Every structure is written in structure tokens, then in C-alpha cells.
Amino acid sequence: MITSSNRKRWVIPKGVIEPGQTPAEAALQEAWEEAGLVGTLQPEPAGTFLYDKWCGTCHVTVFFMEVSEEAADWPERRLRQREWVTLAGALERLDDEGLCDILRLTLGKRKVPLNS
């Protein structure tokens, strides 16, 4: 998990899909920029949820990523904290109910924490 850029909330990396970019490409880019993580996405999204931002509603597509590299320095390191947590820890910190539902439905079936 990472903190929002104002460090007031715990979130997952997410951002705007640029023209010509796929949702998966955007997810990989945001994981690098916001959390300093490199890896491979699962081929299919885990789910989607909506949240309010910028005076509108954003539609987020969530991908799970197998992390192969965790950088000590990354573009938004000075803006955010990064922390590995278990599923229970993520559910305690997140306030996006749609994201919590995705995590419960997909990871709740597994017997491993998010950081394994």
C-alpha cells in the first residue's frame, strides 16, 4: 500500500490512462511512479470500483501484480510512504469500499497475505 500524495489516506497506485495507453500499461506505470514497484500483471483485471475525485467520479480498474523489483528510490518517493501489509491490514486502512470488496472477493479466497 501507499499513502495518497497528501499522506492522509492509504491507497493503491492508480492514475489516469493516457491516450494510446492500455489500462494494464497505465497500471504498471503508476506502480513504478507511485510505489517504486516493477513486475508482471495478472492478465485479467481483479475488478473495478468507482470513487469521487476532481469534482467527478473516477472508474478504477484493479490489476494484481507479481512484484519482481522494489526500488529504494522512485519518482514519488518524497510524496508517499510504501508499506507491505496483509489482507486484514489493507482492509483496516482503506476507505474505498469498492476496493475493499475486490480484495475480499479475490484475496479472501487465498490463504496468503498481500506481501507474500
DSSP file (Angstrom, degrees, kcal/mol; ACC not computed):
  #  RESIDUE AA STRUCTURE BP1 BP2  ACC     N-H-->O    O-->H-N    N-H-->O    O-->H-N    TCO  KAPPA ALPHA  PHI   PSI    X-CA   Y-CA   Z-CA
    1    1 A M              0   0    0      0, 0.0    82,-2.8     0, 0.0     2,-0.3   0.000 360.0 360.0 360.0 158.3    0.0    0.0    0.0
    2    2 A I  E     -AB  11  82A   0      9,-2.4     9,-3.5    80,-0.2     2,-0.2  -0.911 360.0-110.4-132.1 161.7    1.0    3.6   -0.4
    3    3 A T  E     -A   10   0A   0     78,-1.7     7,-0.2    -2,-0.3    76,-0.0  -0.612  40.0-101.2 -86.2 154.8   -0.2    6.9    1.1
    4    4 A S    >   -     0   0    0      5,-2.6     3,-2.2    -2,-0.2    77,-0.2  -0.222  45.6 -95.2 -62.7 166.8   -2.1    9.4   -1.0
    5    5 A S  T 3  S+     0   0    0      1,-0.3    -1,-0.1     2,-0.1    -2,-0.1   0.767 130.6  48.5 -63.3 -23.7    0.1   12.3   -2.2
    6    6 A N  T 3  S-     0   0    0      3,-0.0    -1,-0.3    74,-0.0    74,-0.1   0.408 109.6-127.7 -92.6   2.6   -1.1   14.4    0.8
    7    7 A R  S <  S+     0   0    0     -3,-2.2    -2,-0.1    72,-0.2     3,-0.1   0.679  78.8 113.7  62.7  22.3   -0.3   11.4    3.1
    8    8 A K  S    S+     0   0    0      1,-0.1     2,-0.3     2,-0.0    -1,-0.1   0.680  73.8  31.6 -94.4 -19.4   -3.8   11.5    4.6
    9    9 A R  S    S-     0   0    0     85,-0.0    -5,-2.6    86,-0.0     2,-0.5  -0.938  73.8-120.9-136.8 157.0   -5.1    8.2    3.3
   10   10 A W  E     +A    3   0A   0     83,-0.6    85,-0.4    -2,-0.3    -7,-0.2  -0.861  46.6 153.5 -96.1 134.3   -3.8    4.7    2.4
   11   11 A V  E     -A    2   0A   0     -9,-3.5    -9,-2.4    -2,-0.5    83,-0.0  -0.762  42.1-104.8-142.5-177.6   -4.4    3.8   -1.2
   12   12 A I        -     0   0    0     -2,-0.2     2,-0.1   -11,-0.2    19,-0.0  -0.835  53.5 -83.0-110.2 158.0   -3.2    1.6   -4.1
   13   13 A P        +     0   0    0      0, 0.0     2,-0.3     0, 0.0    18,-0.2  -0.401  66.3 149.2 -60.2 132.9   -1.3    3.1   -7.0
   14   14 A K        +     0   0    0     16,-0.2     2,-0.3    -2,-0.1    46,-0.0  -0.978  10.3 151.6-159.7 158.7   -3.7    4.4   -9.6
   15   15 A G        -     0   0    0     -2,-0.3     2,-0.3     0, 0.0    11,-0.1  -0.949  45.9 -53.8-170.1-172.3   -3.8    7.2  -12.2
   16   16 A V        -     0   0    0     -2,-0.3     2,-0.6     1,-0.1    14,-0.0  -0.612  47.4-122.7 -84.5 137.5   -5.2    8.5  -15.4
   17   17 A I        -     0   0    0     -2,-0.3     3,-0.1     4,-0.0    -1,-0.1  -0.712  30.4-138.8 -79.6 121.2   -4.9    6.4  -18.6
   18   18 A E    >   -     0   0    0     -2,-0.6     3,-2.2     4,-0.2     8,-0.1  -0.435  33.9 -79.8 -78.4 154.5   -3.0    8.4  -21.2
   19   19 A P  T 3  S+     0   0    0      0, 0.0    -1,-0.1     0, 0.0     3,-0.1  -0.287 120.2  17.8 -53.7 134.1   -4.1    8.5  -24.8
   20   20 A G  T 3  S+     0   0    0      1,-0.3     2,-0.4    -3,-0.1    -2,-0.1   0.418 102.7 114.8  83.5  -0.9   -2.8    5.4  -26.6
   21   21 A Q    <   -     0   0    0     -3,-2.2    -1,-0.3     4,-0.0    -4,-0.0  -0.808  60.1-135.2-104.4 141.3   -2.2    3.6  -23.3
   22   22 A T     >  -     0   0    0     -2,-0.4     4,-2.4    -3,-0.1     5,-0.2  -0.519  28.6-109.7 -84.8 161.5   -4.0    0.4  -22.2
   23   23 A P  H  > S+     0   0    0      0, 0.0     4,-2.2     0, 0.0     5,-0.1   0.889 121.2  52.1 -56.3 -38.4   -5.3    0.1  -18.6
   24   24 A A  H  > S+     0   0    0      2,-0.2     4,-2.2     1,-0.2     5,-0.2   0.910 108.7  49.2 -66.3 -42.2   -2.6   -2.5  -17.9
   25   25 A E  H  > S+     0   0    0      1,-0.2     4,-2.2     2,-0.2    -1,-0.2   0.899 111.6  49.6 -63.0 -40.2    0.2   -0.2  -19.2
   26   26 A A  H  X S+     0   0    0     -4,-2.4     4,-2.8     2,-0.2     5,-0.2   0.898 108.7  53.3 -64.8 -39.6   -1.1    2.6  -17.0
   27   27 A A  H  X S+     0   0    0     -4,-2.2     4,-2.3     2,-0.2    -2,-0.2   0.919 110.1  46.8 -62.2 -44.3   -1.2    0.3  -14.0
   28   28 A L  H  X S+     0   0    0     -4,-2.2     4,-1.7     2,-0.2    -1,-0.2   0.907 113.1  49.4 -63.8 -41.6    2.4   -0.7  -14.5
   29   29 A Q  H  X S+     0   0    0     -4,-2.2     4,-2.9     1,-0.2    -2,-0.2   0.927 112.6  46.5 -63.9 -45.1    3.4    2.9  -14.9
   30   30 A E  H  X>S+     0   0    0     -4,-2.8     4,-2.8     1,-0.2     5,-0.5   0.870 108.0  56.3 -67.3 -36.6    1.6    4.1  -11.8
   31   31 A A  H  X5S+     0   0    0     -4,-2.3     6,-1.9    -5,-0.2     4,-1.3   0.896 113.8  41.8 -60.5 -39.1    3.0    1.2   -9.7
   32   32 A W  H  X5S+     0   0    0     -4,-1.7     4,-1.5     4,-0.3    44,-0.3   0.962 119.0  42.3 -71.0 -52.4    6.5    2.4  -10.7
   33   33 A E  H  <5S+     0   0    0     -4,-2.9    43,-1.9     1,-0.2    -2,-0.2   0.903 126.4  30.5 -64.4 -43.2    5.9    6.1  -10.3
   34   34 A E  H  <5S+     0   0    0     -4,-2.8    -1,-0.2    -5,-0.2    -3,-0.2   0.769 137.7  16.6 -90.8 -27.8    3.9    6.0   -7.1
   35   35 A A  H  <<S-     0   0    0     -4,-1.3    -3,-0.2    -5,-0.5    -2,-0.2   0.511  91.0-120.5-126.2  -8.7    5.3    2.9   -5.3
   36   36 A G     <  +     0   0    0     -4,-1.5    35,-2.9    -5,-0.5     2,-0.4   0.836  63.7 143.2  70.3  32.1    8.6    2.1   -7.0
   37   37 A L  E     -C   70   0B   0     -6,-1.9     2,-0.4    33,-0.2    -1,-0.2  -0.874  31.1-172.8-112.6 140.4    7.5   -1.4   -8.0
   38   38 A V  E     +C   69   0B   0     31,-2.2    30,-2.9    -2,-0.4    31,-1.9  -0.970  31.1 106.5-125.1 142.1    8.2   -3.3  -11.1
   39   39 A G  E     -C   67   0B   0     -2,-0.4     2,-0.4    28,-0.3    28,-0.2  -0.967  61.5 -65.1 178.6-162.1    6.6   -6.6  -12.0
   40   40 A T  E     -C   66   0B   0     26,-2.0    26,-3.1    -2,-0.3     2,-0.2  -0.955  40.1-135.5-119.5 131.5    4.1   -8.6  -14.2
   41   41 A L  E     -C   65   0B   0     -2,-0.4    24,-0.2    24,-0.2   -17,-0.0  -0.543  26.0-107.3 -82.1 149.1    0.4   -8.1  -14.1
   42   42 A Q        -     0   0    0     22,-2.8    22,-0.1    -2,-0.2    -1,-0.1  -0.531  38.5-116.1 -65.0 145.5   -2.1  -10.9  -14.0
   43   43 A P  S    S+     0   0    0      0, 0.0    -1,-0.1     0, 0.0   -19,-0.1   0.832  95.1  49.2 -61.4 -35.2   -3.7  -11.0  -17.4
   44   44 A E  S    S-     0   0    0      1,-0.1    20,-0.4    20,-0.0    -2,-0.1  -0.828  92.6-106.4-107.4 143.4   -7.2  -10.2  -16.3
   45   45 A P        -     0   0    0      0, 0.0    18,-0.3     0, 0.0     3,-0.1  -0.292  18.0-136.5 -60.7 149.9   -8.3   -7.3  -14.0
   46   46 A A        -     0   0    0     16,-3.0     2,-0.3     1,-0.3    17,-0.2   0.729  68.6 -66.8 -77.8 -23.7   -9.3   -8.3  -10.5
   47   47 A G  E     -D   62   0C   0     15,-1.1    15,-3.1     2,-0.0     2,-0.3  -0.957  47.7-100.7 160.7-174.9  -12.3   -5.9  -10.7
   48   48 A T  E     +D   61   0C   0     -2,-0.3     2,-0.3    13,-0.2    13,-0.2  -0.949  25.9 179.8-136.4 156.4  -13.3   -2.3  -10.9
   49   49 A F  E     -D   60   0C   0     11,-1.9    11,-3.2    -2,-0.3     2,-0.3  -0.974  20.6-126.6-150.7 164.3  -14.6    0.3   -8.5
   50   50 A L  E     +D   59   0C   0     -2,-0.3     2,-0.3     9,-0.2    48,-0.3  -0.856  25.7 171.4-112.0 146.3  -15.7    4.0   -8.5
   51   51 A Y  E     -D   58   0C   0      7,-2.0     7,-3.6    -2,-0.3     2,-0.4  -0.988  33.4-108.5-150.8 155.4  -14.5    6.8   -6.3
   52   52 A D  E     +D   57   0C   0     -2,-0.3     2,-0.3     5,-0.2     5,-0.2  -0.672  49.4 141.5 -87.6 131.5  -15.0   10.6   -6.3
   53   53 A K  E >   +D   56   0C   0      3,-2.5     3,-1.1    -2,-0.4    -2,-0.1  -0.957  58.1  17.7-162.7 149.7  -12.1   12.8   -7.2
   54   54 A W  T 3  S-     0   0    0     -2,-0.3     3,-0.1     1,-0.3    -1,-0.0   0.866 128.9 -58.4  55.0  41.0  -11.6   16.1   -9.1
   55   55 A C  T 3  S+     0   0    0      1,-0.2     2,-0.3    -3,-0.0    -1,-0.3   0.804 125.7  64.8  60.5  31.5  -15.2   17.0   -8.8
   56   56 A G  E <  S-D   53   0C   0     -3,-1.1    -3,-2.5    -5,-0.0     2,-0.5  -0.900  89.9 -82.7-159.6-172.4  -16.3   13.9  -10.6
   57   57 A T  E     -D   52   0C   0     -2,-0.3     2,-0.4    -5,-0.2    -5,-0.2  -0.929  34.7-153.8-110.7 128.1  -16.4   10.1  -10.4
   58   58 A C  E     -D   51   0C   0     -7,-3.6    -7,-2.0    -2,-0.5     2,-0.6  -0.809   6.9-144.3-100.8 140.6  -13.3    8.0  -11.4
   59   59 A H  E     -D   50   0C   0     -2,-0.4     2,-0.5    -9,-0.2    -9,-0.2  -0.928  19.7-162.5-105.2 117.4  -13.6    4.5  -12.7
   60   60 A V  E     -D   49   0C   0    -11,-3.2   -11,-1.9    -2,-0.6     2,-0.5  -0.876  10.4-157.4-108.7 129.3  -10.7    2.3  -11.4
   61   61 A T  E     -D   48   0C   0     -2,-0.5     2,-0.5   -13,-0.2   -13,-0.2  -0.927  18.4-147.6-101.9 124.0   -9.6   -1.0  -12.9
   62   62 A V  E     -D   47   0C   0    -15,-3.1   -16,-3.0    -2,-0.5   -15,-1.1  -0.805  16.4-177.0-100.6 128.7   -7.6   -3.0  -10.4
   63   63 A F        -     0   0    0     -2,-0.5     2,-0.4   -18,-0.3   -22,-0.0  -0.930  21.3-133.8-117.1 145.6   -4.8   -5.4  -11.5
   64   64 A F        -     0   0    0    -20,-0.4   -22,-2.8    -2,-0.4     2,-0.4  -0.813  24.8-158.2 -94.3 143.3   -2.8   -7.7   -9.3
   65   65 A M  E     -C   41   0B   0     -2,-0.4     2,-0.8   -24,-0.2   -24,-0.2  -0.971  18.9-138.6-127.0 134.4    0.9   -7.6   -9.9
   66   66 A E  E     -C   40   0B   0    -26,-3.1   -26,-2.0    -2,-0.4     2,-0.4  -0.838  34.4-136.7 -85.9 113.1    3.7  -10.1   -9.1
   67   67 A V  E     +C   39   0B   0     -2,-0.8   -28,-0.3   -28,-0.2     3,-0.1  -0.570  33.8 168.8 -79.9 128.3    6.4   -7.8   -7.9
   68   68 A S  E     +     0   0B   0    -30,-2.9     2,-0.3    -2,-0.4   -29,-0.2   0.576  69.2  29.9-109.5 -17.7    9.9   -8.6   -9.2
   69   69 A E  E     -C   38   0B   0    -31,-1.9   -31,-2.2     2,-0.0     2,-0.5  -0.989  53.7-168.3-147.9 135.0   11.6   -5.4   -8.1
   70   70 A E  E     -C   37   0B   0     -2,-0.3   -33,-0.2   -33,-0.2   -34,-0.1  -0.940  24.9-146.7-122.6 105.5   11.2   -3.0   -5.2
   71   71 A A        -     0   0    0    -35,-2.9     3,-0.1    -2,-0.5    -2,-0.0  -0.389  13.7-146.1 -76.2 147.0   13.2    0.2   -5.8
   72   72 A A  S    S+     0   0    0      1,-0.2     2,-0.4    -2,-0.1    -1,-0.1   0.727  92.8  33.0 -79.0 -23.6   14.8    2.1   -2.9
   73   73 A D  S    S+     0   0    0    -37,-0.1    -1,-0.2     3,-0.0     3,-0.0  -0.995  71.0 160.0-133.7 140.2   14.2    5.3   -4.9
   74   74 A W    >   -     0   0    0     -2,-0.4     3,-1.8    -3,-0.1     4,-0.3  -0.949  52.9 -87.4-153.4 167.3   11.3    6.1   -7.3
   75   75 A P  T 3  S+     0   0    0      0, 0.0     3,-0.3     0, 0.0   -41,-0.1   0.823 123.2  31.8 -53.1 -41.2    9.7    9.2   -8.8
   76   76 A E  T >> S+     0   0    0    -43,-1.9     4,-1.5   -44,-0.3     3,-1.3   0.092  80.1 119.2-106.5  24.3    7.2    9.9   -6.0
   77   77 A R  T <4 S+     0   0    0     -3,-1.8    -1,-0.2     1,-0.3     3,-0.1   0.853  76.3  51.3 -57.8 -36.9    9.2    8.6   -3.0
   78   78 A R  T 34 S+     0   0    0     -3,-0.3    -1,-0.3    -4,-0.3    -2,-0.1   0.661 112.6  46.9 -77.2 -14.0    9.2   12.0   -1.4
   79   79 A L  T <4 S+     0   0    0     -3,-1.3     2,-0.3     1,-0.1    -1,-0.2   0.691 114.2  38.8 -94.8 -22.7    5.4   12.3   -1.7
   80   80 A R     <  -     0   0    0     -4,-1.5     2,-0.3    -3,-0.1   -75,-0.1  -0.885  61.8-136.1-135.4 155.4    4.4    8.9   -0.4
   81   81 A Q        -     0   0    0     -2,-0.3   -78,-1.7   -77,-0.2     2,-0.4  -0.832  21.5-153.4-101.4 150.5    5.0    6.1    2.1
   82   82 A R  B     +B    2   0A   0     -2,-0.3     2,-0.3   -80,-0.2   -80,-0.2  -0.989  18.4 170.0-124.3 135.0    5.1    2.5    0.9
   83   83 A E        -     0   0    0    -82,-2.8     2,-0.4    -2,-0.4    -2,-0.0  -0.983  29.4-134.1-148.7 134.8    4.2   -0.4    3.2
   84   84 A W        +     0   0    0     -2,-0.3     2,-0.3    31,-0.1    31,-0.0  -0.735  36.5 172.1 -85.2 132.8    3.6   -4.1    2.7
   85   85 A V        -     0   0    0     -2,-0.4    30,-0.3     1,-0.0    29,-0.3  -0.904  32.2-107.5-137.1 163.3    0.5   -5.3    4.6
   86   86 A T     >  -     0   0    0     -2,-0.3     4,-2.3    28,-0.2     5,-0.2  -0.321  44.0 -98.9 -78.7 172.3   -1.6   -8.4    5.0
   87   87 A L  H  > S+     0   0    0      1,-0.2     4,-2.5     2,-0.2     5,-0.2   0.928 127.3  50.6 -57.6 -46.1   -5.2   -8.5    3.6
   88   88 A A  H  > S+     0   0    0      1,-0.2     4,-1.7     2,-0.2    -1,-0.2   0.901 109.8  50.6 -60.6 -40.8   -6.5   -7.7    7.0
   89   89 A G  H  > S+     0   0    0      2,-0.2     4,-1.4     1,-0.2    -1,-0.2   0.885 110.2  49.5 -64.4 -39.2   -4.2   -4.8    7.3
   90   90 A A  H  X S+     0   0    0     -4,-2.3     4,-2.4     1,-0.2     3,-0.3   0.927 109.3  51.3 -65.0 -44.7   -5.3   -3.4    3.9
   91   91 A L  H  < S+     0   0    0     -4,-2.5    -1,-0.2     1,-0.2    -2,-0.2   0.829 108.6  52.4 -64.2 -31.4   -8.9   -3.7    4.8
   92   92 A E  H  < S+     0   0    0     -4,-1.7    -1,-0.2    -5,-0.2    -2,-0.2   0.844 116.3  38.9 -69.9 -33.6   -8.3   -1.8    8.1
   93   93 A R  H  < S+     0   0    0     -4,-1.4   -83,-0.6    -3,-0.3    -2,-0.2   0.790  96.8  87.0 -90.9 -30.3   -6.6    1.1    6.3
   94   94 A L     <  -     0   0    0     -4,-2.4   -83,-0.1    -5,-0.1   -85,-0.0  -0.426  44.6-175.7 -77.0 144.4   -8.6    1.5    3.1
   95   95 A D        +     0   0    0    -85,-0.4     2,-1.0    -2,-0.1    -1,-0.1   0.325  58.6 100.1-117.4   5.9  -11.7    3.7    2.9
   96   96 A D     >  -     0   0    0      1,-0.2     4,-2.3     2,-0.0     3,-0.4  -0.803  56.2-166.0 -88.2 101.6  -12.7    2.9   -0.7
   97   97 A E  H  > S+     0   0    0     -2,-1.0     4,-2.4     1,-0.2    -1,-0.2   0.849  84.8  57.3 -60.8 -35.5  -15.4    0.3   -0.1
   98   98 A G  H  > S+     0   0    0    -48,-0.3     4,-1.8     2,-0.2    -1,-0.2   0.903 108.7  45.9 -62.2 -40.6  -15.3   -0.8   -3.7
   99   99 A L  H  > S+     0   0    0     -3,-0.4     4,-2.5     2,-0.2    -2,-0.2   0.904 110.4  53.6 -67.8 -41.4  -11.6   -1.7   -3.5
  100  100 A C  H  X S+     0   0    0     -4,-2.3     4,-2.8     1,-0.2    -2,-0.2   0.907 107.1  52.4 -58.7 -41.1  -12.2   -3.5   -0.2
  101  101 A D  H  X S+     0   0    0     -4,-2.4     4,-2.6     2,-0.2    -1,-0.2   0.921 108.8  49.8 -61.5 -43.7  -14.9   -5.6   -1.9
  102  102 A I  H  X S+     0   0    0     -4,-1.8     4,-2.4     1,-0.2     5,-0.4   0.932 112.7  47.1 -60.3 -45.8  -12.5   -6.6   -4.6
  103  103 A L  H  X>S+     0   0    0     -4,-2.5     4,-1.7     1,-0.2     5,-1.2   0.917 113.3  47.9 -64.1 -43.5   -9.8   -7.5   -2.1
  104  104 A R  H  X5S+     0   0    0     -4,-2.8     4,-0.5     3,-0.2    -1,-0.2   0.926 115.2  45.4 -61.9 -44.6  -12.3   -9.6    0.0
  105  105 A L  H  <5S+     0   0    0     -4,-2.6    -2,-0.2    -5,-0.2    -1,-0.2   0.861 126.7  26.3 -69.7 -36.7  -13.7  -11.4   -3.0
  106  106 A T  H  <5S+     0   0    0     -4,-2.4     3,-0.4    -5,-0.2     4,-0.3   0.912 131.9  30.3 -96.0 -51.1  -10.4  -12.2   -4.7
  107  107 A L  H ><5S+     0   0    0     -4,-1.7     3,-1.3    -5,-0.4     5,-0.3   0.766 107.1  71.0 -82.7 -24.4   -7.7  -12.4   -2.0
  108  108 A G  T 3<<S+     0   0    0     -5,-1.2    -1,-0.2    -4,-0.5    -3,-0.1   0.759  94.9  56.6 -62.0 -23.7  -10.1  -13.5    0.8
  109  109 A K  T 3  S+     0   0    0     -3,-0.4    -1,-0.3    -4,-0.2     2,-0.2   0.692  98.5  76.3 -78.5 -19.9  -10.2  -16.9   -1.0
  110  110 A R  S <  S-     0   0    0     -3,-1.3    -4,-0.0    -4,-0.3    -3,-0.0  -0.560  74.0-141.8 -92.5 156.9   -6.4  -17.3   -0.8
  111  111 A K  S    S+     0   0    0     -2,-0.2    -1,-0.1     2,-0.1    -3,-0.1   0.090  73.1  90.3-103.5  21.6   -4.5  -18.2    2.3
  112  112 A V  S    S-     0   0    0     -5,-0.3    -2,-0.1     2,-0.0   -25,-0.1  -0.907  75.0-117.4-119.9 146.7   -1.6  -15.8    1.7
  113  113 A P    >   -     0   0    0      0, 0.0     3,-1.6     0, 0.0   -27,-0.2  -0.310  35.1-104.1 -72.6 165.0   -1.1  -12.2    2.8
  114  114 A L  T 3  S+     0   0    0    -29,-0.3   -28,-0.2     1,-0.3    -2,-0.0   0.782 119.0  55.7 -59.6 -28.2   -0.7   -9.5    0.2
  115  115 A N  T 3         0   0    0    -30,-0.3    -1,-0.3     1,-0.2   -29,-0.1   0.281 360.0 360.0 -93.7  13.5    3.0   -9.3    0.7
  116  116 A S    <         0   0    0     -3,-1.6    -1,-0.2     0, 0.0    -2,-0.1   0.438 360.0 360.0 -97.3 360.0    3.8  -13.0    0.0
